[in-house]
Amino acid sequence: MENLDQGQIHQRLSVGTVVIAENGERLGRIHAIHPHFILVSEGQAGHKDLEVPIHALSNYDGETLHLTVNREALTEVNHETDAE
């Protein structure tokens, strides 16, 4: 694994990268990359994305992104609009 700072990790990420929480739980794959956070999706319809702030990035080996936090520390984001 490369020894990168959070900004360098963020710049090298790509959509589809697997994301692993600090406790080893697989959270899903990167769905979108924004300047200050990434969105992680479990890939199942109806599930909310997880918003991961850049400061929570730990290590990236080119295939898997590891975080410094667990799922409980992340914010769930629902991007679906209500049909009502």
C-alpha positions as CSV (number, residue, x, y, z in Angstrom):
1,M,0.0,0.0,0.0
2,E,1.2,3.5,-0.8
3,N,1.8,5.9,2.0
4,L,-0.4,8.8,0.7
5,D,-2.0,11.7,2.5
6,Q,-5.8,12.0,2.3
7,G,-5.7,14.5,-0.5
8,Q,-3.4,12.3,-2.6
9,I,-5.7,9.3,-1.9
10,H,-8.8,11.3,-3.0
11,Q,-7.1,12.3,-6.2
12,R,-6.4,8.7,-7.2
13,L,-9.8,7.2,-6.4
14,S,-12.2,6.1,-9.1
15,V,-15.9,5.2,-9.2
16,G,-16.3,1.5,-8.5
17,T,-13.5,1.2,-5.9
18,V,-14.4,-1.1,-3.0
19,V,-14.6,0.7,0.4
20,I,-13.8,-1.0,3.7
21,A,-14.6,0.4,7.2
22,E,-12.0,0.5,10.0
23,N,-13.5,-2.7,11.5
24,G,-13.1,-4.6,8.2
25,E,-16.8,-4.3,7.1
26,R,-17.3,-4.0,3.4
27,L,-19.4,-0.8,2.9
28,G,-19.8,-0.9,-0.8
29,R,-18.3,0.8,-3.8
30,I,-17.6,4.4,-4.6
31,H,-20.6,5.9,-6.4
32,A,-19.5,9.5,-6.7
33,I,-16.4,11.6,-5.9
34,H,-16.7,15.2,-4.7
35,P,-14.1,17.7,-3.6
36,H,-14.7,17.1,0.2
37,F,-16.4,13.7,0.4
38,I,-17.1,10.5,-1.5
39,L,-20.4,8.7,-1.8
40,V,-20.4,4.9,-1.2
41,S,-23.2,2.8,-2.5
42,E,-24.1,-0.8,-1.5
43,G,-25.4,-1.2,-5.0
44,Q,-28.8,-2.4,-4.0
45,A,-32.0,-0.5,-5.0
46,G,-33.6,1.4,-2.2
47,H,-30.4,1.6,-0.1
48,K,-29.0,5.0,0.9
49,D,-25.5,6.1,0.0
50,L,-23.0,6.7,2.7
51,E,-21.2,10.1,2.7
52,V,-17.5,9.7,3.6
53,P,-15.6,12.8,4.4
54,I,-12.1,13.1,2.9
55,H,-10.6,13.2,6.4
56,A,-11.9,9.6,7.0
57,L,-9.7,8.1,4.2
58,S,-6.9,5.9,5.5
59,N,-5.2,3.7,2.9
60,Y,-5.7,3.0,-0.8
61,D,-3.9,0.1,-2.6
62,G,-5.2,0.8,-6.1
63,E,-8.2,-1.5,-5.7
64,T,-9.5,-1.1,-2.1
65,L,-10.0,2.0,0.0
66,H,-9.8,1.7,3.7
67,L,-11.3,4.2,6.1
68,T,-10.5,5.3,9.6
69,V,-14.1,5.1,10.7
70,N,-16.9,2.5,10.8
71,R,-20.4,2.7,9.3
72,E,-21.9,4.3,12.4
73,A,-19.8,7.4,12.0
74,L,-21.0,8.0,8.5
75,T,-24.0,9.9,7.3
76,E,-26.6,8.2,5.2
77,V,-27.8,10.2,2.2
78,N,-31.0,9.5,0.2
79,H,-30.8,10.9,-3.3
80,E,-34.2,9.6,-4.5
81,T,-37.0,12.0,-4.8
82,D,-40.4,11.3,-3.4
83,A,-43.0,10.2,-5.9
84,E,-45.8,11.8,-4.0
